[in-house]
Structures are given as structure tokens and as C-alpha cells.
Amino acid sequence: MSKGKGKASKKKQVTNDRKQVSYKLVLSDTCAVCKTPCARGMKYLARMQEPGAVGKGIPCILTKTYV
């Protein structure tokens, strides 16, 4: 008995046409001098002005880039 050769199945490659959005992280000093302040930035700035506050920055919506 011989084994029959099956057809090799072709897999379709799915292409993702969606662009990924990337934001830069900014610190409170950047938010303080921003020409177009946003609500999220102002809230972060107020939080960072309290004594003992530790922050790592927030994503700025004005620095949106597509990758």
C-alpha cells in the first residue's frame, strides 16, 4: 500500500492595514508650558505640584504619530 500525497494547503496571510498610534510621554514641566493645554495634562500638572508627588509622565495627545 502506498500513501497518497495530499495537496499542500496554502495559508492566506492576513494583512493588518490598521496603523498603530504612538504617543510621547511628557512630564509636568512640558504640560506647564504647553500652548494648547488639555484637561488630562492640567490634572496631571496639578497632581505633580503637591509636595512628595512622584510621576512618570502621561501620554500627550498632541504628539500622536502613526507607526
C-alpha distance (Angstrom), angle and dihedral (degrees) to the residues before:
residue distance angle dihedral
M1 . . .
S2 3.73 . .
K3 3.75 124.6 .
G4 3.77 115.9 -119.6
K5 3.74 119.0 -124.8
G6 3.76 112.6 -120.7
K7 3.76 124.4 -146.4
A8 3.74 114.4 -94.9
S9 3.78 108.4 -116.4
K10 3.76 117.2 -130.9
K11 3.76 115.7 -137.0
K12 3.77 117.6 -143.8
Q13 3.74 114.4 -128.6
V14 3.75 110.3 -131.9
T15 3.76 111.3 -140.4
N16 3.74 118.5 -152.6
D17 3.79 108.4 -144.0
R18 3.79 93.5 -179.8
K19 3.77 114.6 109.0
Q20 3.77 117.8 -134.5
V21 3.79 116.5 -124.3
S22 3.79 119.4 -134.8
Y23 3.81 127.8 -169.2
K24 3.79 128.9 -166.4
L25 3.80 117.8 -123.8
V26 3.79 111.7 -121.5
L27 3.78 130.6 -169.8
S28 3.79 128.7 -135.1
D29 3.81 93.8 -94.1
T30 3.81 89.2 61.0
C31 3.81 90.6 50.2
A32 3.80 90.2 50.0
V33 3.83 93.3 60.4
C34 3.82 97.1 35.6
K35 3.82 114.6 132.6
T36 3.83 92.8 -148.9
P37 3.81 106.7 36.7
C38 3.80 118.3 -161.7
A39 3.80 128.3 -153.6
R40 3.80 93.2 -112.2
G41 3.81 92.1 51.5
M42 3.78 93.6 47.7
K43 3.80 91.7 50.0
Y44 3.82 89.8 50.2
L45 3.82 90.9 47.7
A46 3.80 91.5 51.9
R47 3.81 91.0 48.5
M48 3.80 92.5 50.5
Q49 3.81 93.9 50.6
E50 3.80 91.3 66.4
P51 3.82 115.1 98.1
G52 3.80 113.8 -94.7
A53 3.80 95.5 15.8
V54 3.79 116.7 152.0
G55 3.77 119.9 -162.7
K56 3.77 137.5 171.2
G57 3.79 97.2 -161.8
I58 3.79 134.9 -99.5
P59 3.80 132.1 -106.4
C60 3.80 108.1 -97.0
I61 3.80 114.6 -137.7
L62 3.80 90.4 -153.7
T63 3.81 91.6 64.6
K64 3.82 95.6 57.0
T65 3.81 113.8 150.4
Y66 3.78 130.8 174.4
V67 3.79 118.5 -130.4
